[in-house]
Amino acid sequence: MTENAHDDATRRNPLLEAAREEMIKFERKENEFRKKDREERAAELRLPLDAIRVH
């Protein structure tokens, strides 16, 4: 039974790593999208983003 648990963990680790990498890619794209969207809205409203601290 210990062998099966080890085999399951060995198979699961690469899947978890792949999922983690995909989540990181998604978060980066989402952050880029939000930044671009924020800049576009600021341009439409003629807001100076440099003067406003955006986190």
C-alpha positions in Angstrom: 0.0 0.0 0.0 2.9 2.4 0.7 4.2 1.7 -2.8 0.8 2.7 -4.3 0.8 5.9 -2.3 4.3 6.7 -3.5 3.4 6.0 -7.1 0.3 8.2 -6.8 2.4 11.1 -5.4 5.0 10.7 -8.1 2.3 10.9 -10.8 0.5 13.8 -9.1 3.6 16.1 -8.6 4.2 16.9 -12.3 0.5 17.6 -12.7 0.5 19.9 -9.7 3.6 21.7 -11.0 2.0 22.1 -14.5 -1.2 23.4 -12.9 0.9 25.9 -10.8 2.7 27.1 -13.9 -0.5 27.6 -15.8 -2.0 29.6 -12.9 1.1 31.8 -12.9 0.8 32.4 -16.7 -2.9 33.2 -16.2 -2.2 35.7 -13.4 0.4 37.5 -15.4 -1.9 37.8 -18.4 -4.7 39.0 -16.1 -2.4 41.6 -14.5 -1.3 42.9 -17.9 -4.9 43.1 -19.0 -6.0 45.0 -15.9 -3.1 47.4 -16.3 -3.9 48.0 -20.0 -7.6 48.4 -19.2 -6.8 50.9 -16.4 -4.6 52.9 -18.7 -7.3 53.0 -21.4 -9.9 54.1 -19.0 -7.6 56.8 -17.6 -6.9 58.1 -21.1 -10.6 58.3 -21.8 -11.2 60.3 -18.6 -7.9 62.2 -19.1 -6.6 61.2 -15.7 -2.9 61.5 -15.0 -1.9 58.0 -13.9 1.6 59.1 -13.0 0.2 61.4 -10.3 -2.1 58.7 -8.9 -0.4 55.8 -7.2 -1.9 52.6 -8.6 -1.0 49.4 -6.9 
